[in-house]
C-alpha cells in the first residue's frame, strides 16, 4: 500500500508564493508519474502539473511560467513551487502517483491553497 501525504498549503496574498510537498511511502514501482491536480467545490479535478520518474514535466496552460514541479526520487517526494499566485489559483491541491507496473494509482488527502486579492 502506498500513502501520499501533502503539505505546504495555506493562505497567501495575490502575487505571493507557496511550495507544496507530497511524500510517498510504501512500495513504489518505477517508472511512474507524479501529478498535482486541483479542485474547487462542485467542479472537476483538473491537472496542474506532472513529472515522470525520468524528470519530464508538463503543465496546464494556466500555470505555465508561474508553477514549477520537481521531484526528489531518493525521498519519493514531489514538489510544486507556485509563484505569482492569483485568486483563481484558490483550490484544494491533490497529489497523485501513477505507475502502470503494479497498477498503482494513489491520491493524497489534499491541501488547501487560498489566494486573497
C-alpha positions in Angstrom: 0.0 0.0 0.0 1.2 3.5 -0.9 0.4 6.6 1.1 0.8 10.1 -0.2 1.0 13.0 2.3 0.7 16.6 1.1 1.9 19.7 3.0 2.6 23.3 2.4 -0.8 24.7 1.6 -2.1 27.9 3.3 -3.3 31.4 2.8 -1.3 33.9 0.7 -1.9 37.2 -0.9 -2.1 37.6 -4.6 1.4 37.7 -6.1 2.8 35.6 -3.4 4.4 32.2 -3.4 3.8 28.8 -1.8 5.6 25.5 -2.1 3.6 22.2 -1.8 5.2 18.9 -1.0 4.0 15.4 -1.4 5.8 12.5 0.2 5.1 9.0 -0.9 5.7 6.0 1.3 5.4 2.2 0.7 6.4 0.1 -2.3 6.6 2.3 -5.3 7.1 1.0 -8.8 9.1 2.7 -11.4 8.8 4.2 -13.9 6.0 6.3 -12.6 4.4 9.7 -13.0 3.6 12.1 -10.1 1.0 14.7 -10.7 -0.6 17.7 -9.0 -4.3 18.3 -9.5 -6.6 20.9 -8.1 -10.3 21.0 -7.5 -12.7 23.7 -6.4 -16.0 22.8 -4.7 -18.5 21.4 -7.1 -16.1 21.3 -10.0 -14.0 18.7 -11.7 -10.5 17.9 -10.6 -8.0 19.4 -13.1 -4.4 18.5 -13.8 -2.0 21.2 -12.9 1.4 19.7 -13.5 3.1 16.3 -14.0 6.6 14.9 -13.8 7.9 11.5 -14.7 10.4 9.5 -12.7 12.8 10.5 -15.5 12.2 14.2 -14.9 10.0 15.0 -17.9 7.5 17.7 -17.0 4.2 19.0 -18.3 2.0 21.9 -17.2 -1.5 23.2 -17.6 -1.6 26.3 -19.7 -3.0 28.3 -16.8 0.1 27.8 -14.7 2.9 27.8 -17.2 5.6 30.2 -16.3 4.3 30.5 -12.7 4.5 27.0 -11.3 7.4 24.6 -11.3 7.1 20.9 -10.5 10.1 18.9 -9.3 10.9 15.7 -7.5 13.5 14.0 -5.3 13.4 10.3 -6.2 15.6 9.4 -3.3 13.0 10.9 -0.9 10.0 9.8 -3.0 8.8 13.4 -2.8 7.3 15.7 -5.4 7.2 19.5 -5.0 5.1 22.2 -6.6 6.6 25.7 -6.4 3.8 28.2 -7.0 4.8 31.8 -7.8 2.8 34.9 -8.8 -0.3 33.3 -7.3 -3.7 34.6 -8.3 -7.1 34.4 -6.6 -8.2 31.9 -9.2 -5.5 29.5 -8.0 -7.5 29.0 -4.9 -8.3 25.3 -4.7 -7.7 22.1 -2.9 -4.5 20.6 -4.4 -4.1 16.8 -4.6 -1.0 14.7 -5.3 -1.3 11.6 -7.4 1.1 8.8 -8.1 0.6 6.5 -11.1 2.7 3.5 -12.1 1.5 1.2 -14.8 3.7 -1.6 -13.5 1.9 -2.7 -10.3 -1.2 -0.8 -11.4 -0.6 1.9 -8.9 -2.9 4.9 -8.8 -2.9 6.6 -5.4 -4.1 10.0 -4.2 -3.2 12.2 -1.3 -5.7 13.7 1.1 -5.4 17.2 -0.4 -4.1 20.5 0.9 -6.0 23.8 0.7 -4.5 26.8 -1.1 -6.2 30.1 -0.7 -5.1 33.2 -2.5 -6.6 36.5 -1.3 -6.9 39.5 -3.6 
